Amino acid sequence: MQLTYQKLKPFALSYLTAPLAVFFAGYLRAPFAVAGLAVLAFAWWYAVCKTPQVKQVGQEEQGITLSVPKLVLLFALMLLWGYLGGQTGFFYQNSDWGYRNAIYRDLITNSWPVYYPQKDTALVYYIGHWLVPAALTKPVYALFGLDAAWMFARMALWGWTALGTYLAALNLLVYLRADTGKKQGIGLLFLIFFSGMDILGALYSSRLPDLLAYDAMHLEWWTNDFQFSSLTTCLFWVFNQTVGAWLATVCFLQDWPKRSDQPAKRHAGILPAGCRHLSAAALAAEPPQLAVLYLRRVALHHSVL
């Protein structure tokens, strides 16, 4: 099967904006919900259908070929990756899962917007990653109760997370032009095992034995004030902020023109919108990325002149 970014883009932008659509429908009053959904639908259509297409000779869009068995195997790999990180609850869940499960449960069992009258406060968090599976689970909760709904909810969240990592992986392989099995394997290894140089920092700080202790196991903690987490650490600990950011980033890179004479594609509005309820960090990262790439574009233009 031939895959290009233009074929994957509608699915990627649908994944990024679906939580926002659910938020509009479930959290806003009808007039505002209708207006928000209309604007979002127009933005999706404009980004997907009105994006300038590469037409000039010698500038055909690059793609890769993946067989159906490879596509199925890749999705199974993404399911396994999420499963090992605690999705489904049948494998070890780290300490962050306690309150993440509580947030997810409250989105299922409470009416929206989620409000706690005992504390006179609302649920305020970047809840986007849970909204689609929570919306799918609400009818199950209404019909069969919490036990059945929670089992369904765990499977729905697992599938939703795997779908996001699957789309991110496919887009990454297209971006890397991984047109052979060897390149595709290297690309996936890069995605799953990419990390920083924390082993050097841990050795330098003489904290390696402490960081490898059973109750620590985080090389990123060799600094006390900040960390640059590996991709697997992000998926295992902060999946709700991670998956959408990965997908938005790889779409961002593919949408931005490679040369100064190519038009910028119409992605700049919809990607931050899609990140709005997925990750505050991802939303904050979009303007600096735009600024850096715009300055690079200007520099390329002047170098051509």
N, C-alpha and C positions, 0 to 999 in steps of 0.2 A: 504494500500500500504506500503510495506516494504522499508524503506529508510536507506541507509548507506552512509558513506562519499564517498566511492568509486563510488556510483551511482551519488552523487551530485557533485563530484569534476570536471567532464568535463564541467558541466554547470557553475560552479563557476569560473574556469579558463578561460572559454570562455568569461564570462562577464568582467573579469578583463583585458583580453588582446584584446578584440574587439576594444576599443578606440585606442589602439596602432596600431592595424592593419589599422584602418581608417586613422590615422595620417600618417603612412607610405605611404598609397595609395594616400592621398590627398595633402600631404605637400612636399614629396620628389620627385626628378626627377626619371624617370622610372628605370634606373639601380639600384639606391639605394633603391627604393621602392620594387623592386622585390627581392633584396638581403635581405632587412629587413623582408619582409613577409615570405620568405623562412626560415630564422633563427627563426622567431617567431613560424611558423608552426611546425618546428622541435622541438622547446622547448616545445610547447604544447603537441605534441605527446609523447615526452620523459617523460614529467612529468605525463601524464595521463596513457599511455600504458606501460611504462617501470618501473613504481613504484613497488618496491618489495611488493608482496602480503603476507599477514599473512597466513601461511600454517600449522603451527604446531597445534597439537591437544590441545584444551583448549585455543587457542588464536584467535578464530573466531572473525571477525569484529563485533563490536556492532552496532545495528541499532534500529530504532524505527518504529512503525506502525502508519500511519496516513490515515484515510479514505479519499476518494475523496471529500466529503462535507467539511471535515476539511481543506483540502488543498485549496479549493476554498474560504472558509471563511477566512483563513489566508491571502490569497492574497488580499481579499477585505479589511481586516484590514490594510494591508500595504498601499493600495490605500488611505484609509481614513486618515492614519497617515500622508502621504505626502500631501494630500489635505489640512489638517488643518495647515500645514506648509507653504502654499502658492502655492503649485504646482497647475497648471491650471490657476491661477490668478483669480479664482472666489471667493476665500476666502482671508482674510487679508494677505498681504505680508509686511514683515518688511522692514526696510530701506535698508538692504543689497540687496534686490531684484532689486533695480533700476539699479545698474551697472551690476548685473548678467544678467538681461534681455537684457541689451545693448550688452554685450559680446555674448550672445546666438544669438541675432538678427544679429550681424555683421558676425558671423560664417555662418549664413544662406544666407545673402544677398550679401556677398563679395566672390570673388574667393579666393582660398587657395594658399599659405599662406596669411592670412589677412594682408593687408598693407594699411597705411593711407598716401597717397602722400602729403597731405596738411601739415602734421607734420613730414614727412620723417621718419616714425617709423612704427613698426609692432605690432601686437597684441601679447604680451608676457604675458602669464598667464598659470596656470594649468587648461587647457581647456578640459581635457580628458572626463569628465562626459557629456559634451555637444556634443561631436563629433559624436556619433552614432545617436542620434535623429536629430542633425543638418544635417547629411548626408542623412537621410531619408526624411527630409523636403525640401532639395534643389530642387528636381524635382517638388514638389508642388508649390514652389515659382516661378520656371521657367514657369510653365503652367498656374497658376491661380493668381499670384500676391501676394503682401505682406499680405493683410488682411486674405485671406484663408490660406496662409502658416503659419501665426502666430498662428491662431487657431489650426491648425494641429500640429505645433511645441510644443505648450503648452501641448497638449494631449500626444505627443510622449515623451516629457521629464517626464511627470507624470508617464507614463507607465515604462519608463526606470529606474526611481528612485525606483518605487514600486518593479520592478523585482529585483533590487539589494538588497533592504531591505528584500524581500521575500527569496532570496537565503541565505542571512546572517542569517535570523531567522531559516530557516530549518537546516542549518549547526550548529547553536547554539543548537537547540533542540537535534540534533544527538550527538553533543559533550557532552551535559549534560546528555545524555542517558535518556531523558524524555519519558519514555515508558508508561506513564499513562496520562489520561486527566488532572489530577491535576498537575502533574509535568510540563506538556506542558503549562498549564495556568500560572504557576509560572515563567517558563522560559520566556514567552512572557511579563509578567509584569516586569520582570527584565530588558528585552531589552528596553522596552518603557519608564519605569520610573526610571531607574538607574541614580543616581546622587551622588554628594559628600555630605559633611556635611556643606554646605554653610549657612544653617540656623543658625548654631552655630556661625559661623564667623560673620554673620550679627548682631546677638544679642550681641556678644562680642564687636563689633565695634560701637554699638549703631546706626547703619545705617539702621535698618530694615524698619522704616517708609519711608525713602527716597527711598529704593530699591523696595518697594511695590507701589510706586507712579505710576500713569498711564503711564508716559513717561519714566519709568525705567523698572520695572518688571523683574529685573535680580538679583537674589540673588548672582550670581557669581561675581557681581561687588563690593562686600564688600571690596575686595583688589583692589588697584589702578593699580598694575603693572602686574598682571597675573590672570588667572582664570582656573578652572578645570570644563569645561562645562558639563552639563548633556547630555545624549544621544539625548533626544528630542531637546534640544537647538542646538546641532550640526546639526541635520537634518533640523531644521527650518531655521538656519542662514547660515550654511556652508555645505549644502547638497553635493555640488560638490566635497568637500574634504572628506566627511564623509563616504558615502556608500561603496566606494571601500576599504577604510581603514578597515571598519568593516568586510567586507567579507574576505579580505586578512588576517586579524588577526585570525579569527576563522578557516580558512583553515590552517594557519601557526601552530596553536595549535594542530590541528588534524594530520597534516603531521609529526610533530616532534615525535620521538619515546618516548613511556612512560617509557621504561626501557633501561638500558645501553646495554643489549644484543640484542636489536632490531636495524636493520639498519636504518640510517637516510634516509628519503624519498627525492626524487629529486624535491624539491619545491623551493630551496633557490634562484635560478636565476629568475624564471618566476614570482614569486610574487612581488619582487621589480620592475621588468619590468612593470608589470601590474599597479603598483602604480605610475609609473613615471609621467604620465600626469594627474593623479587623485588628488594627494595631495603630496606636497613637504614634509609635516610633516610625512605622512605615509611612504614615501620612506626613510626619515632619521631615522625612528623608526626601520626599518628592521635590520640593522647591530647590534644595541644594543640588540635586541631580540635574534638574532642568537648567540651573544656572551654569554648572560646570560644562554640560554638553553644549549649551548655547555659546559659551565662551570658546569652546573647542571649535565649534562651527564657524565662528567669526574668525578665529585664527587660521583655519583651513582656507577660508575664503580669501583672506588677505595674502596668504602664502601663494595661492593660485594666481592672484593678480600680480 
